Amino acid sequence: MSAPAAAAWSTCSSVSASTSTFKLGYWARARRIFYANTHEDAAAIGFDDAKFYEQIAVEPAKRSVPMTQLPREAALEVFAEWRQKADKILY
């Protein structure tokens, strides 16, 4: 079987188990994502992403790996520079 253009391939379910494949597929603007194993299959061998989904609902500073937002204004300046960049590649 040959892979069609603009497709993402994964052995795990990109719907529920593999958060990285799910994000990658959407970020890359894939038209289709192919997968074989389910969320339960992945959890059975130790690849259980349930904790990631639980942490998304927790306030960033109170997560099991605390997150601290740095000054947003400086970060927005970098985005503004990118927006003005003449030779940027749009994703």
C-alpha positions in Angstrom: 0.0 0.0 0.0 1.5 3.4 -0.9 0.9 6.5 1.2 -1.3 9.1 -0.4 0.0 12.7 -0.4 -0.8 14.9 2.6 -1.7 11.9 4.9 -0.4 11.0 8.4 0.2 7.4 9.4 0.2 6.1 12.9 0.1 2.7 14.6 -2.0 4.2 17.4 -5.4 5.8 17.3 -5.0 9.4 16.5 -8.5 10.0 17.8 -7.9 9.2 21.4 -4.5 7.6 22.3 -1.7 9.4 20.4 -1.9 13.1 21.3 1.3 13.8 19.3 0.0 12.1 16.1 -3.3 13.9 16.5 -1.7 17.3 16.8 0.8 16.6 14.1 -1.9 15.5 11.7 -3.9 18.7 12.2 -0.8 21.0 12.3 0.5 19.6 9.1 -3.0 20.1 7.5 -3.2 16.4 6.6 -6.3 15.5 4.6 -6.6 12.1 6.3 -5.0 10.3 9.2 -4.6 6.5 9.1 -4.3 4.5 12.3 -4.5 0.9 13.4 -4.5 0.5 17.1 -7.0 1.9 19.6 -6.6 4.0 22.7 -7.1 0.8 24.8 -4.4 -1.1 22.8 -1.9 1.7 23.4 -2.7 1.9 27.2 -2.3 -1.9 27.5 1.4 -1.6 26.6 2.1 1.5 28.6 1.3 4.3 26.2 -1.7 5.8 28.1 -2.3 9.4 27.3 -5.2 9.8 29.6 -3.1 11.8 32.1 -2.4 14.4 29.4 -6.1 14.9 28.7 -6.8 15.2 32.5 -4.0 17.9 32.8 -5.5 20.1 30.1 -8.4 20.8 32.4 -6.2 21.9 35.3 -5.1 25.5 35.8 -1.6 25.7 34.2 0.2 26.6 37.5 -1.4 23.7 39.3 -0.6 21.0 36.8 1.6 18.0 37.7 4.3 19.8 35.7 3.5 23.5 36.5 3.4 25.9 33.6 4.4 29.6 34.0 3.5 32.1 31.4 6.3 34.5 30.6 5.7 38.2 29.6 3.3 38.0 26.7 4.1 41.4 25.2 7.7 40.4 24.3 6.5 37.1 22.8 3.9 39.0 20.7 6.7 41.2 19.3 8.4 38.0 17.9 5.0 37.1 16.2 4.7 40.6 14.8 8.2 40.3 13.3 7.3 37.0 11.7 4.0 38.4 10.4 6.1 41.1 8.5 8.7 38.6 7.2 8.6 38.7 3.4 9.9 35.2 2.8 8.0 33.3 5.5 6.4 29.9 4.7 2.7 29.8 5.7 1.6 26.6 7.5 
